[in-house]
Every structure is written in C-alpha cells, then in structure tokens.
C-alpha cells in the first residue's frame, strides 16, 4: 500500500502524541526496580538529538570541527472554511546540514564552512486549499531535492567584523525579527512585499542565490550590516520559478543586484543589564532590475483600455525601507528568556511599480506561559499586505470597461495563533490556527478570478532533530 504524504505526516504526529504519553514511566514500573529503564528514559528525553551520540562518533567528529545535522518537519493542515476549497493537505521538509570549524580542520582561524540541502515533500495548504499570497506554512514549496546554503564565513579584528560569501537566502540574516521566528506563516519571516514584487519572489526559501555579506560591530550595542545578492534566484522565464532552479545549483551571477543595508541597535544584552533585552533595526534595499507599471502602458494609457498598447511602462530599479522592533516587555524573575515580548516590522516602497506597496506585521510571544512548561512558547501575530493603489486602480478601470466586478482587494491580512509544545530538546509539536482575510488580494491571477472567501485553517507541525 502506497504511503501518501498525508498518511506519513499523520503517522508522525500520532507517534508524537503517543510518545508524549509514554514519556513518564508507569508508577508500577518505577516501584518495581526499573532503575535502568528509568535512566534510559531520562537519557532519551534529555538528549539534544533523537539518535544521540552515535556511540561516541558525533563527539569525535565535533572534536575535529565537524558537525552533522538532520531534521524533519512534517505538517498536516485543514482548511475549515473559505479559500479555494475545504479539505486537508500535508507537507514536509527534511534538512541535512554540515558545519565545519575550519580553525580545527585546516587551522584557518575564526572561519566556518556551512552547507545544507532540502528534501521538500507533499503539497502545502496555500497552493492546494486557500490560494493566498502569504503562505500558511513557511516550509511550503514545490516538491524537490535541492541545495540551499553553501557559504564560508570569517571573523576578523577580534570578531568585530564578520564576512560571509557563498549562497544563501536573504532572510537567513536580513530583515530578521527574532520573536517572529516562532510563527509558521511565511510572511512572518520573509515579508510578503518582496515575495510579491521581486523577480522569482526574491532570494528566499527555497530559492537561495549567490551573495556576500559584511557585519561590522561598531560598539557593544550598535551594528552595521550590508549584503548583496543576485537579484533573481531562478532567472527569467515562464512557469514556476522553483522549477526553473529545481536543484538549487544554478549559481546565477548575471542578474541585477539586490543590495541591503541595516543598522541594529540592541539593549539589555549583557547578564548585568538593567533593562530588558531588545533589538531595533532600520533597513533599506535596492534592486537594480527593471520593473513594470501596474496600471499604465508606455504611452500613459490604462492597461485596461482596449486602445492601450498592452506594453507596461517600465522603471529602472525598485526599493523599500523598513524598520524592526523586537522588545521583551516582562521577564519571569530569575530567568533569562522566559516572559512576554512584542515585535513589529513595517515596510514601504513605491506604488506604481509594485503589486504591493506596504507591508506590516506585529505580535506577541510568551515563553513559559504555562507553569512548569518553561520551554513552551505561545504566540499571537498579524501580517498585513496592502495592495498598491496602482493595481487597485487597474482593477477598478477593468471593471468599468468590462462591466464585470472589481476583483482586486485592498489587502490580504493574516491572523495567526500558535503554541510550541517542547516535548524534548530534539522534538516539538506545534498546533497552529490562521485566519486569512481577502486571500490572494494582489496575486497576478486576482484580476481574472472572483475573490476567494475569507479562510480559516488549522494545522500542526512536528519537528524532530535526528
């Protein structure tokens, strides 16, 4: 009997629930001289990885600077209402990684090599069920086996300057909001502004691209970051960008550059700090490519006008500015990271050349909300993607000329509620609830299809480090 992705994901989550219940030994076993079993159980639930030390092989490898990692993330989703259709979907991501401390292996001081590869399986809920632009799952992608990260990094000048060169995604280090990493929606990691407006959706999972990044620590609280990426990770062409670079080995260098600059201001980072920890970032990026007007042709006529040339006006370059706030508001006394934090990201760019011109998100993260569950995390977040005025105007003009309804919606908004249940250091289970308002508001297909109804989706992700 063929094992479908849905059956595979369901079996993993059922196994998680079963082993959670089996985590504690029965009273009678504890009382009947099961000391060895109890010790064995404790070692399993306390270790960092499911497979442990491999009879000492892992420790020996790390002694010479080599660290291997394997992680599986599996999900099951159900769209309960709205969207494209109700139903279920299952998807997953298997990641294999290699980290080499070159100071130990080759005596290259303060230098690290890193590579990882993905095996993406199943079909995600947004594509199959909802047709929204801010994907419900940040691991949802076209099934493939592909290289992602491949880089080398060096620390210089007493670790004040950090240089990285190779291949990675922009959101691995840029535009990061630490507290938002809890959430499953893609926009709460990689802002939807870039996914909608940049060629091939920009350099982000699962499409990494060649890059170089420099990070300079000016003081203990002030850091400058600059990075340059190849601006189109898949290259021009029809169809799915992820299929155009299906293996992750295109290593494109010929496309217009995408450059980022950020300044970070941190507070409360030291153990003796008198204020709660937080990070504040101001950033901007510029893409040197060519971008098309969303509403007008080269003569200034509406693209909806039957007399229009149909050739959109073009602009050289695209850009946006953004800001990040991530601040702990209250900390459980006597702890380092338990308590309540708030975060927000705001991003804005030109209107005429973008399908989406404003993006913002924000939310709350509470670690240790439930007594006795110090590693569990509760989260509530909102992501708002504003459709550009130019695209909305095109929708209104198209409706006037054709007599059909205006299908362009003013925004797509997602509300996410999630809870990360840390079963063991190597294992977590995360139920998740998302409401999507105006699904697909600014997708290219939005001009031609009736608006999707608001969606309510529920899912669960299990993550295991092997």
VEXDOZA-808853 format. One line per 5 residues: number of its first residue (from 1); their letters; for each residue y, z, x of C-alpha. Coordinates in Angstrom, 3 decimals, padded with zeros to 6 digits, always signed. Example, Ala and Ser with C-alpha at 12.3 -4.5 7.8 and 13.67 -1.06 7.14 Angstrom:
2
1 = as = -004.500 +007.800 +012.300  -001.060 +007.140 +013.670
END
This chain:
466
1 = xxxxx = +000.000 +000.000 +000.000  +003.384 -001.037 +001.398  +005.773 +001.850 +002.149  +009.214 +000.880 +000.826  +012.441 +002.301 +002.352
6 = xxxxx = +012.939 +004.333 -000.836  +009.465 +005.856 -000.579  +009.977 +006.572 +003.129  +013.295 +008.342 +002.578  +011.977 +010.284 -000.407
11 = xxxxx = +008.969 +011.463 +001.605  +011.195 +012.727 +004.415  +013.426 +014.659 +002.014  +010.433 +016.113 +000.146  +008.954 +017.130 +003.503
16 = xxxxx = +012.272 +018.816 +004.347  +012.188 +020.845 +001.169  +008.568 +021.794 +001.723  +009.054 +022.903 +005.309  +012.160 +024.878 +004.329
21 = xxxxx = +009.943 +026.899 +002.075  +007.365 +027.206 +004.855  +009.895 +028.365 +007.431  +009.082 +032.050 +006.918  +005.551 +033.360 +007.279
26 = xxxxx = +003.962 +034.912 +004.193  +004.047 +038.709 +004.096  +000.286 +038.957 +004.297  +000.171 +036.785 +007.446  +002.839 +038.868 +009.125
31 = xxxxx = +000.890 +042.015 +008.297  -002.496 +040.682 +009.434  -001.922 +040.355 +013.134  -000.395 +036.851 +013.056  +001.869 +037.611 +016.030
36 = xxxxx = +001.007 +034.394 +017.844  +001.695 +032.326 +014.749  +004.987 +034.132 +014.248  +006.029 +033.413 +017.847  +005.056 +029.777 +017.462
41 = xxxxx = +007.056 +029.502 +014.221  +010.121 +031.076 +015.836  +009.986 +028.672 +018.766  +009.832 +025.705 +016.399  +012.809 +026.772 +014.299
46 = xxxxx = +014.936 +027.848 +017.257  +014.481 +024.800 +019.478  +017.152 +022.088 +019.741  +014.760 +019.199 +019.055  +011.655 +018.834 +016.901
51 = xxxxx = +009.432 +017.727 +019.758  +010.617 +020.433 +022.145  +010.484 +020.178 +025.932  +007.580 +017.692 +026.171  +005.552 +020.121 +028.315
56 = xxxxx = +008.487 +020.502 +030.676  +009.209 +016.779 +031.083  +012.556 +016.985 +029.304  +013.755 +019.787 +031.584  +012.626 +017.911 +034.671
61 = xxxxx = +014.485 +014.781 +033.581  +017.666 +016.731 +032.860  +017.399 +018.376 +036.271  +017.831 +014.933 +037.849  +020.573 +013.980 +035.355
66 = xxxxx = +018.672 +012.035 +032.691  +018.834 +012.969 +029.015  +016.958 +011.106 +026.266  +017.647 +011.412 +022.568  +016.037 +010.128 +019.374
71 = xxxxx = +017.472 +010.859 +015.931  +016.545 +009.692 +012.431  +018.919 +009.839 +009.483  +017.425 +008.985 +006.076  +019.165 +008.861 +002.724
76 = xxxxx = +018.424 +008.476 -000.969  +021.219 +007.596 -003.388  +021.527 +007.224 -007.151  +024.448 +005.583 -008.910  +024.641 +007.521 -012.175
81 = xxxxx = +027.429 +005.565 -013.872  +029.764 +002.616 -013.399  +029.926 +000.317 -010.392  +027.774 -002.794 -010.379  +024.694 -001.175 -011.878
86 = xxxxx = +022.998 +002.204 -012.184  +019.902 +002.792 -010.106  +018.678 +004.079 -006.754  +018.877 +002.950 -003.145  +017.536 +004.209 +000.167
91 = xxxxx = +018.672 +003.536 +003.689  +018.385 +004.998 +007.159  +019.382 +004.868 +010.792  +017.161 +005.512 +013.811  +019.143 +006.059 +017.027
96 = xxxxx = +017.768 +006.138 +020.573  +020.137 +007.212 +023.360  +020.190 +007.554 +027.138  +022.699 +009.664 +029.077  +022.669 +009.629 +032.877
101 = xxxxx = +024.707 +012.034 +035.004  +025.340 +009.754 +037.981  +026.501 +012.684 +040.100  +022.863 +013.827 +040.134  +021.105 +010.471 +040.241
106 = xxxxx = +023.406 +008.495 +042.587  +025.841 +011.147 +043.876  +028.705 +009.484 +042.017  +030.894 +012.493 +041.389  +032.031 +013.135 +037.789
111 = xxxxx = +030.560 +009.851 +036.490  +028.380 +009.344 +033.407  +026.449 +006.361 +032.052  +025.605 +006.176 +028.338  +023.756 +003.705 +026.131
116 = xxxxx = +022.318 +003.807 +022.637  +020.615 +001.442 +020.218  +020.169 +001.434 +016.452  +017.385 +000.503 +014.091  +019.079 +000.162 +010.689
121 = xxxxx = +016.754 +000.035 +007.688  +016.891 -000.020 +003.894  +019.695 -001.153 +001.622  +022.759 +001.027 +001.172  +024.135 +002.178 -002.176
126 = xxxxx = +027.532 +000.470 -001.997  +026.178 -003.039 -001.493  +023.335 -002.666 -003.964  +024.823 -000.486 -006.694  +028.583 +000.063 -006.602
131 = xxxxx = +030.352 -002.850 -004.828  +033.098 -000.624 -003.500  +035.063 -001.124 -000.283  +034.920 +002.445 +001.064  +031.179 +002.613 +001.597
136 = xxxxx = +029.421 +005.680 +000.171  +027.409 +006.014 +003.378  +028.783 +005.739 +006.905  +025.358 +004.546 +008.140  +025.069 +001.778 +005.540
141 = xxxxx = +024.811 -001.627 +007.240  +022.850 -004.883 +007.331  +019.279 -004.073 +008.485  +018.832 -004.876 +012.172  +017.831 -003.554 +015.575
146 = xxxxx = +020.867 -003.637 +017.848  +022.567 -002.323 +020.939  +025.698 -000.292 +020.220  +027.173 +001.787 +023.066  +026.917 +000.737 +026.701
151 = xxxxx = +029.523 +002.313 +028.961  +030.305 +004.181 +032.158  +032.874 +006.977 +032.378  +034.562 +008.740 +035.282  +036.651 +011.905 +035.572
156 = xxxxx = +039.441 +011.793 +038.157  +042.157 +014.067 +039.538  +040.461 +017.364 +038.721  +039.347 +015.992 +035.335  +042.923 +015.252 +034.244
161 = xxxxx = +042.233 +011.513 +033.961  +039.187 +010.098 +032.170  +038.379 +006.365 +032.329  +035.704 +004.674 +030.233  +034.719 +000.997 +030.379
166 = xxxxx = +031.938 -000.914 +028.637  +031.111 -001.383 +024.964  +031.682 +000.979 +022.047  +033.268 +001.222 +018.591  +036.909 +002.197 +018.174
171 = xxxxx = +036.094 +005.193 +016.012  +033.883 +006.751 +018.687  +037.043 +008.230 +020.234  +040.113 +006.785 +018.466  +041.549 +007.981 +015.120
176 = xxxxx = +039.132 +010.904 +015.178  +039.587 +013.778 +012.737  +037.047 +016.412 +013.842  +036.758 +018.182 +010.473  +036.206 +014.877 +008.647
181 = xxxxx = +033.030 +014.193 +010.651  +031.142 +016.264 +008.068  +031.578 +013.690 +005.294  +029.325 +010.727 +004.501  +031.853 +008.233 +003.104
186 = xxxxx = +032.734 +005.576 +005.693  +036.494 +005.866 +005.139  +036.491 +009.498 +006.224  +035.511 +008.297 +009.687  +036.855 +004.757 +010.117
191 = xxxxx = +039.938 +004.260 +007.885  +039.469 +001.539 +005.291  +042.755 -000.078 +006.373  +041.027 -001.511 +009.454  +037.772 -002.358 +007.687
196 = xxxxx = +039.621 -004.487 +005.120  +042.269 -006.115 +007.301  +040.852 -006.769 +010.789  +038.540 -009.668 +011.772  +034.878 -008.818 +011.125
201 = xxxxx = +036.043 -005.428 +009.841  +037.172 -004.315 +013.300  +035.168 -002.747 +016.135  +033.233 -000.045 +014.328  +029.645 +000.800 +013.381
206 = xxxxx = +027.501 -001.206 +013.553  +029.696 -003.663 +015.497  +030.783 -002.361 +018.893  +032.717 -004.545 +021.332  +033.796 -004.572 +024.996
211 = xxxxx = +036.566 -002.103 +025.723  +038.425 +000.025 +028.242  +039.924 +003.453 +027.534  +042.047 +005.888 +029.532  +042.719 +009.510 +028.575
216 = xxxxx = +045.287 +011.496 +030.530  +045.628 +015.250 +030.073  +049.282 +015.951 +030.818  +049.051 +019.670 +030.086  +046.531 +022.020 +028.512
221 = xxxxx = +047.969 +021.106 +025.109  +049.228 +017.506 +025.471  +047.033 +014.401 +025.986  +047.784 +010.657 +026.074  +045.142 +008.090 +025.112
226 = xxxxx = +045.219 +004.311 +025.449  +042.444 +001.827 +024.656  +041.943 -001.929 +024.423  +039.101 -003.637 +022.542  +038.072 -007.217 +021.999
231 = xxxxx = +039.645 -007.768 +018.582  +036.732 -009.486 +016.802  +033.284 -007.971 +017.489  +031.396 -010.769 +015.701  +033.639 -013.792 +016.197
236 = xxxxx = +034.902 -016.225 +013.554  +032.511 -017.849 +011.138  +031.114 -017.742 +007.596  +028.910 -015.106 +006.049  +028.058 -011.589 +007.147
241 = xxxxx = +029.795 -010.596 +010.400  +026.917 -008.239 +011.190  +024.502 -011.171 +011.157  +026.769 -013.201 +013.476  +026.292 -010.475 +016.094
246 = xxxxx = +022.915 -009.230 +014.908  +021.701 -007.816 +018.237  +024.948 -006.190 +019.417  +024.796 -008.190 +022.646  +027.466 -010.828 +022.005
251 = xxxxx = +029.771 -009.057 +024.514  +032.734 -011.105 +023.307  +035.787 -011.169 +025.583  +037.649 -014.258 +024.365  +039.192 -012.913 +021.150
256 = xxxxx = +042.731 -011.483 +020.741  +043.067 -007.912 +021.942  +043.183 -004.827 +019.712  +045.146 -002.090 +021.502  +045.521 +001.589 +020.553
261 = xxxxx = +047.822 +004.353 +021.776  +047.633 +008.018 +020.751  +049.286 +011.279 +021.710  +047.405 +014.539 +020.999  +048.923 +017.960 +020.627
266 = xxxxx = +046.443 +020.843 +020.493  +046.955 +024.516 +019.670  +044.764 +027.608 +019.767  +042.114 +026.123 +022.059  +041.626 +028.962 +024.527
271 = xxxxx = +039.453 +032.045 +023.860  +042.539 +034.276 +024.091  +044.747 +032.066 +021.902  +046.936 +033.921 +019.429  +046.973 +031.078 +016.878
276 = xxxxx = +044.158 +029.335 +015.047  +042.844 +026.108 +016.611  +044.249 +022.771 +015.526  +044.926 +019.239 +016.705  +047.799 +016.926 +015.788
281 = xxxxx = +047.810 +013.223 +016.649  +050.313 +010.385 +016.399  +048.979 +006.882 +016.987  +049.553 +003.168 +016.598  +047.597 -000.025 +017.152
286 = xxxxx = +048.375 -003.704 +017.536  +046.075 -006.697 +017.000  +047.247 -009.882 +018.718  +045.411 -012.275 +016.377  +046.627 -014.498 +013.546
291 = xxxxx = +046.763 -013.097 +010.002  +047.295 -014.853 +006.681  +049.787 -014.051 +003.943  +048.073 -012.612 +000.891  +050.352 -014.246 -001.674
296 = xxxxx = +052.232 -017.292 -000.304  +051.457 -020.651 +001.287  +053.208 -022.234 +004.276  +055.996 -023.522 +002.008  +056.599 -020.168 +000.353
301 = xxxxx = +054.888 -021.053 -002.939  +052.495 -018.653 -004.603  +048.886 -019.311 -003.662  +048.156 -019.052 -007.388  +050.452 -022.038 -008.122
306 = xxxxx = +048.457 -025.248 -008.799  +051.042 -027.152 -006.714  +050.501 -024.885 -003.713  +049.091 -026.396 -000.535  +046.456 -023.668 -000.565
311 = xxxxx = +047.154 -023.013 +003.111  +048.387 -019.470 +003.538  +051.445 -018.661 +005.604  +050.395 -017.245 +008.971  +051.691 -014.389 +011.054
316 = xxxxx = +051.144 -013.625 +014.703  +049.879 -010.078 +015.137  +049.174 -007.095 +012.937  +049.788 -003.392 +013.412  +049.827 +000.047 +011.840
321 = xxxxx = +050.992 +003.558 +012.658  +049.088 +006.714 +011.740  +049.096 +010.468 +012.022  +046.350 +013.094 +012.021  +046.403 +016.806 +011.217
326 = xxxxx = +043.320 +018.996 +011.625  +044.060 +022.707 +011.432  +041.967 +025.838 +010.903  +043.580 +027.920 +008.173  +041.416 +031.045 +008.263
331 = xxxxx = +038.671 +032.270 +010.577  +035.915 +034.751 +009.889  +036.728 +037.779 +012.075  +034.601 +037.974 +015.206  +033.571 +034.294 +015.144
336 = xxxxx = +034.757 +031.195 +016.989  +034.385 +028.409 +014.416  +033.467 +029.903 +011.036  +036.133 +029.664 +008.385  +038.346 +027.254 +006.450
341 = xxxxx = +040.016 +024.156 +007.915  +042.222 +021.458 +006.391  +042.685 +017.890 +007.587  +044.582 +014.718 +006.750  +045.086 +011.179 +008.066
346 = xxxxx = +047.893 +008.836 +006.931  +048.101 +005.158 +007.980  +050.533 +002.380 +007.037  +051.125 -001.240 +008.070  +052.812 -004.479 +006.959
351 = xxxxx = +052.399 -005.519 +003.351  +052.344 -009.329 +003.243  +049.601 -009.952 +005.823  +047.157 -007.278 +004.661  +044.936 -006.758 +001.643
356 = xxxxx = +045.547 -003.035 +002.008  +048.808 -001.623 +003.385  +048.477 +002.172 +003.051  +045.535 +004.482 +003.609  +045.354 +008.244 +003.451
361 = xxxxx = +042.692 +010.887 +003.331  +042.539 +014.642 +003.344  +040.280 +017.538 +002.595  +038.890 +020.987 +003.250  +035.973 +022.104 +005.406
366 = xxxxx = +034.473 +025.590 +005.208  +031.839 +026.617 +007.745  +029.821 +029.688 +006.774  +030.949 +029.736 +003.145  +027.750 +031.485 +002.046
371 = xxxxx = +026.952 +034.869 +003.595  +024.030 +034.630 +006.005  +024.397 +030.842 +006.369  +026.762 +030.724 +009.351  +025.924 +027.131 +010.344
376 = xxxxx = +026.143 +025.579 +006.879  +029.300 +023.642 +006.005  +030.909 +022.901 +002.626  +033.393 +020.048 +002.289  +035.749 +018.511 -000.269
381 = xxxxx = +037.707 +015.359 +000.565  +039.712 +012.490 -000.945  +040.216 +008.984 +000.503  +042.887 +006.690 -000.981  +043.151 +002.977 -000.123
386 = xxxxx = +046.305 +001.338 -001.543  +046.140 -002.376 -002.360  +049.067 -004.261 -000.812  +051.922 -005.338 -003.049  +051.386 -008.946 -001.911
391 = xxxxx = +047.781 -009.017 -003.105  +048.709 -007.289 -006.365  +051.434 -009.887 -006.895  +048.915 -012.688 -006.329  +046.647 -011.091 -008.924
396 = xxxxx = +049.455 -010.925 -011.488  +050.527 -014.535 -010.833  +046.936 -015.773 -011.049  +046.546 -014.001 -014.388  +049.773 -015.564 -015.724
401 = xxxxx = +048.802 -019.092 -014.692  +045.161 -018.944 -015.797  +045.577 -016.734 -018.837  +042.795 -014.525 -017.524  +043.075 -010.746 -016.980
406 = xxxxx = +044.522 -009.470 -013.696  +041.506 -008.202 -011.753  +043.393 -006.693 -008.815  +043.538 -002.889 -008.996  +046.335 -000.852 -007.332
411 = xxxxx = +043.985 +001.330 -005.283  +040.449 +002.464 -004.627  +040.058 +006.233 -004.444  +037.010 +008.267 -003.470  +036.436 +011.982 -004.051
416 = xxxxx = +033.535 +013.494 -002.097  +031.902 +016.912 -002.368  +029.223 +017.728 +000.190  +027.195 +020.605 +001.636  +025.442 +020.539 +005.012
421 = xxxxx = +022.392 +022.813 +004.987  +021.333 +023.507 +008.585  +017.600 +024.152 +008.363  +017.117 +024.393 +012.144  +019.159 +023.291 +015.162
426 = xxxxx = +017.283 +019.977 +015.068  +017.205 +019.476 +011.287  +019.755 +019.344 +008.478  +019.757 +018.383 +004.820  +022.993 +017.275 +003.157
431 = xxxxx = +023.363 +016.720 -000.607  +026.462 +014.708 -001.499  +028.425 +013.745 -004.629  +031.023 +010.957 -004.730  +033.274 +009.621 -007.462
436 = xxxxx = +034.744 +006.153 -006.876  +037.789 +005.081 -008.873  +038.567 +001.331 -009.137  +035.601 +000.206 -006.994  +036.360 -002.858 -004.881
441 = xxxxx = +040.079 -002.916 -005.654  +041.030 -005.032 -002.620  +037.770 -006.804 -001.753  +038.032 -010.609 -001.319  +035.905 -011.035 -004.467
446 = xxxxx = +038.282 -008.912 -006.560  +040.379 -011.919 -007.654  +037.378 -013.597 -009.242  +035.293 -010.871 -010.878  +036.122 -008.333 -013.589
451 = xxxxx = +036.953 -004.868 -012.232  +033.999 -002.547 -011.802  +033.968 +000.644 -013.823  +034.516 +003.960 -012.079  +031.333 +005.100 -010.343
456 = xxxxx = +029.623 +008.455 -009.955  +026.975 +008.597 -007.222  +024.790 +011.365 -005.858  +022.812 +011.303 -002.645  +021.102 +013.321 +000.059
461 = xxxxx = +020.803 +012.764 +003.786  +018.296 +014.390 +006.108  +018.869 +014.289 +009.856  +016.196 +015.084 +012.455  +016.640 +015.194 +016.239
466 = x = +013.351 +014.461 +017.939
END
